[in-house]
Amino acid sequence: MNVLIKIILIFLLSNFSLSAQNQISGLISESNQPLEFANVILYDSLSKEVITGVISNESGNYLFTDIENGTYYISVSMLGFKTKKSEPFELLANKTLDFNLIEENESLDEVVIKSKRPVIRQTAEKLIVDLEKSEMINANLQDVMKGVPGILVTNNGISYAGQSNIRILINGRTTDYMDMDTLLRDMPADNIAKVELVEQPGAEFDAEGSGPIINIILKKNVKLGTHGSVTTWFGEDEGFEYGTSASIASYKNKLNWQANAGYSAPTWREDLFLKRSIGEETYNQATIEPYDPKSLRASASIDYYLNDAHSVGISVRKTNTNSDRDSRSTNTITTPSTTDLLLSKNSFNRDQEVFNVNPYYEFKNDAHKLTADFNFVDYKNDNINTISSLPESTIEYTNQQYLQDAKYQIKTYKADYSRLFSDDFKLSFGLKNSQVNTDSDLKSFNENTNGEFDFDANASNRFFVNEHIFALYTKLNVTQGAWSFSGGLRFEDSNTQGISSSNNETRERKISKLFPSASISRKLNDNLGANLAYSYRIRRPSYNTLNSFVTFYDPLSSEVGNENLKPSFTNRYQFNLTFDGQPFFTIGYSETKDAMFQFVSQDNETAQIERKTINLNDSKNWNFRLFAPLSIIKGLEGYTGFIVNYNKFESNPNNLNLQKWSLMWFTQANYELPWEINAELNGNYGTGALEGGIDAEWFADIGFSFSKKFMDEKLKVNLGINKVLNRGFVGVIDYNNLYAEVESNQSRQNVQLRLSYSFGSKFGKKKARKNASQEEENRINDNN
């Protein structure tokens, strides 16, 4: 009998124990669309301790199992969205809790395109492209730019809807101290999470620039526990190329830290062909420039959460890039009776170093958010450039050497505060103070008869710039029924001094100005929505363009600064029409006073061609856009669209009057092949364009990528084939009595194989801070 009683008691106790193990499940969504990779954390409501955490799956569902009876609450967070907490609840049986997240910095007029790869969101101010899930192999930032709808990447840089003055930020901080070409090609893409194309910057952004802002958001630790990844890649372009990187991150209790390092050695080639005439002489120039930069980078950050409202942290980043290479220029000069050759080699030795440190403090609760940070940048750029004649040349040329050393230091103090009075009313304001000091030193040498280089003081100069900018802004977001409004006002006071050592001359420029911005939106019916946005901005001359010394690229071509350049001011307007929450039709217009233009002139006596930045009398841009998702086709994901734009550049003193309409088609398509192989295509085609002063013919580019996951999705293998069809700019320069046929192109076909292995925890964590720091607009352009 005793044995029977024991068996019954054990059975009852086991049943009681089992009944105390419960499940909690639910759906994480945004506007009724499921959100994958949301962090769902279960807390004990009394001790506030973390019980466990999970990540929502591709259907947006989460599930906690084996949870004991008790009182709990749930916190749901995701990078880019507001954290949402449930009310405390008592768990005595299985429970279902759903959560609907809201965009962290929502402009109250946001619409969303839902797509698996990539996710695209559109506001009145910006287009956001999430590239983390893209299958395309992105070796560097230039490849990433090709994945942004409508962005055109050429040898001359990047442009969007006919606008080429594009600024790039990283986590809201400026990269203007780096040369654009160097940044695009040397910055690896492994750590890039998303791209924001900000066409109508609000008051929280610096007013610098006349074209769109591209804000690169780096990946952030968003998982509980310790985890990381190791990536290696190799391929073929203008030679064998390779790279590797590793990252590790950890979040435990109140401490969140991460570190990553990488090395890359890409290769590519740029070609420039230029044909022009002076009287009976024809100059046919071909310049072939190989590139092989070696970049070593490392970064680390620590966030410490003092409590639920207060956090502090610091991030540090260091990058070194070296490149030793030779380019070759061939000038064939013909007359009706003679043919001569001017052959030269340009040897480059370049060493760049960037150091950045950014400490911060943040206070945040349901109604208030305050962020204060300090950002310091130290940048060094040392170049040795030697132009020498080749033995096959029939025209004598004195060999030249240039030593170009540049040092820049940037210190920025910034504070931002926002007050959320309700879901329909938000007020923000902030201030920023920055100091920039630059030292650019050019030493020029000519080779003598003994084969030694003599210093040429007349062609040398040292240029110092000191700039101080103080800014204040305020911004208001309001929603009333179907209407929403966002408006802001920014004040900037800048004082810039430029000092030239060659003549001890000091130039000073002071600018104090207000910069308004606003957008208004209305939901017309269940399907249609519309918004209208306006912004006013300034573009200050880059420090290098103000330095009047001459830099030679080959014996017959050079670039010279213009110390008389004036700032330009731009008024921008944009109208967006949306259908079913997706961008459908856009009209944009901008007009710039004293716009800056890279003007090419020819000296008919010496046959020299020279590029110099000038101010235009008039510059206008119209653009019209149609945009559609590809999900209407069964099995396809992605987007496609058309851009029609009109550009006009006019300068009476320089005999310049250029205008042109152009059409561009772009697409990015994703499709799942058999054996769970994901395929992706990127492509664009244009009927022609005004690329600066080049009136270009049709252009096109297309690339493919294939990927598959192994080992429980920990190992990912990508094969990328880029530049399958890559026709650069082929056109003419035709103004100011100069007519030249131009072809600007790149190396053909790039093939890469990339292996990435992920390891560590899969739990979620408290949402990491999204850096609000926005670095000084110092506009340093090294022309590297």
Sequence and secondary structure as in RCSB ss.txt:
>XXXX:A:sequence
MNVLIKIILIFLLSNFSLSAQNQISGLISESNQPLEFANVILYDSLSKEVITGVISNESGNYLFTDIENGTYYIS
VSMLGFKTKKSEPFELLANKTLDFNLIEENESLDEVVIKSKRPVIRQTAEKLIVDLEKSEMINANLQDVMKGVPG
ILVTNNGISYAGQSNIRILINGRTTDYMDMDTLLRDMPADNIAKVELVEQPGAEFDAEGSGPIINIILKKNVKLG
THGSVTTWFGEDEGFEYGTSASIASYKNKLNWQANAGYSAPTWREDLFLKRSIGEETYNQATIEPYDPKSLRASA
SIDYYLNDAHSVGISVRKTNTNSDRDSRSTNTITTPSTTDLLLSKNSFNRDQEVFNVNPYYEFKNDAHKLTADFN
FVDYKNDNINTISSLPESTIEYTNQQYLQDAKYQIKTYKADYSRLFSDDFKLSFGLKNSQVNTDSDLKSFNENTN
GEFDFDANASNRFFVNEHIFALYTKLNVTQGAWSFSGGLRFEDSNTQGISSSNNETRERKISKLFPSASISRKLN
DNLGANLAYSYRIRRPSYNTLNSFVTFYDPLSSEVGNENLKPSFTNRYQFNLTFDGQPFFTIGYSETKDAMFQFV
SQDNETAQIERKTINLNDSKNWNFRLFAPLSIIKGLEGYTGFIVNYNKFESNPNNLNLQKWSLMWFTQANYELPW
EINAELNGNYGTGALEGGIDAEWFADIGFSFSKKFMDEKLKVNLGINKVLNRGFVGVIDYNNLYAEVESNQSRQN
VQLRLSYSFGSKFGKKKARKNASQEEENRINDNN
>XXXX:A:secstr
 HHHHHHHHHHHHHHHHHHT EEEEEEEEETTEE TT EEEEEETTT  EEEEEE  TTSEEEEEEE SEEEEEE
EE TTB  EE   EEESS EE  EE  BTT  SS EEE  SSSEEEE SSEEEEE TT  S   BHHHHHHTSTT
EEEETTEEEETTB   EEEETTEE TTS HHHHHHHSBSTTEEEEEEESS  TTS  B SS EEEEEE    EEE
EEEEEEEEEEESSSEEEEEEEEEEEEETTEEEEEEEEEEE  EEEEEEEEEEETTEEEEEEEEEEE  EEEEEEE
EEEEESSSSEEEEEEEEEEEEEEEEEEEEEEEEE SS EEEEEEEEEEEEEEEEEEEEEEEEEE SSEEEEEEEE
EEEEEEEEEEEEEE TT SS    EEEEEEEEEEEEEEEEEEEEEEETTEEEEEEEEEEEEEEEEEEEEEEE TT
S EEEEEEEEEEEEEEEEEEEEEEEEEEEETTEEEEEEEEEEEEEEEEEETTTTEEEEEEEEEEEEEEEEEEE S
SSEEEEEEEEEEEE   HHHH   EEEEETTEEEE  TT   EEEEEEEEEEEETTEEEEEEEEEEEET EEEEE
EE TTT  EEEEEEE SEEEEEEEEEEEESTTSTTEEEEEEEEEEEEEEEEGGGTEEEEEEEEEEEEEEEEEEGG
GEEEEEEEEEES EEETTEEE  EEEEEEEEEEEETTTTEEEEEEEEEEEEE EEEEEEETTEEEEEEEEE   E
EEEEEEEEEE  EE S                  
